[in-house]
Amino acid sequence: MIRAVMSEVDVVKGLKNVLERIGVASSKRSENLPNITPRLVAVSKTKPVELITAVYNAGQRHFGENYVQELVDKAHNPEVRAKCPDVRWHLIGHLQRNKVNKVVGVPGIHLVESVDSRTLASALDAAWGRRAAGQLRVMVQVNTSGEAEKSGCKREEVTEVVKHVVENCTNLQFVGLMTIGKYGYDPSQGPNPDYVSLLEVRKDVCLSLGVDPSQLELSMGMSDDFEQAVEMGSTNVRIGSAIFGHREKKQKSITEES
Ligand SMILES: *Cc1c(COP(=O)(O)O)cnc(C)c1O
């Protein structure tokens, strides 16, 4: 069966619904968590520009892409440039060192959530320094589930990577930690172990940097579990299908769009 393509009305409804649910989940957080509303990153991968502009017009500013080339294409798209002047792009997928120049050239690049090694951090630092004034925000991605196919650094490497960014990468601003976690975890089974793990990693990192945990963001939570992630203290949720609907396989959607 072919699924109906989401319309601009549908995605705006999806956005409102997700924002409402984030609000409800925020109000359920324990009192010792900072009282800030988590940032919503609308993950627009495989989705066409018309849907991005529709969600932007409804007030959404932060958008996430996980493939560098798709991010580059969308950020340079003339319609996006004209209609979404204040868009803030997040790169949430794996970044190879030889693609850092493409990323630093993205108009509206706001945050690279997927730094996972010292060499990548250094490459990004150098590229940003050649390109722009000020600092580029980055998160360090942690492979909390330890699955071989997941990117992100190992738990035991995190502090070393973070320290490298903070001490040696003057063009980067370290803002927090990101994890994807195991797919398909059922939140009714209790707190997601990957999110518990990210909270622990943050504690370690904060101890070694001598900063308060409230100073470091946590990017965790996707369509199937963002409410639980928010209740656990997520400050940045990355949500695709709950806003934009089901995704076709990448190759197929490219053909559909062209
Ligand atoms: C695709 C993707 C998401 C969003 O996934 P949904 O389940 O559609 O919300 C979040 N984070 C990353 C890293 C992704 O690649």
The ligand as a Gaussian input file, in Angstrom:
#p B3LYP/6-31G(d) Opt

LIG

0 1
 C       16.367000      10.194000      12.097000
 C       16.969000      10.637000      13.361000
 C       16.165000      11.148000      14.396000
 C       14.647000      11.261000      14.320000
 O       14.031000      10.018000      14.273000
 P       12.445000       9.846000      14.458000
 O       12.296000       8.506000      15.069000
 O       11.860000       9.945000      13.110000
 O       11.976000      10.925000      15.358000
 C       16.805000      11.568000      15.544000
 N       18.155000      11.492000      15.688000
 C       18.942000      11.012000      14.729000
 C       20.417000      10.954000      14.947000
 C       18.378000      10.563000      13.533000
 O       19.189000      10.075000      12.567000

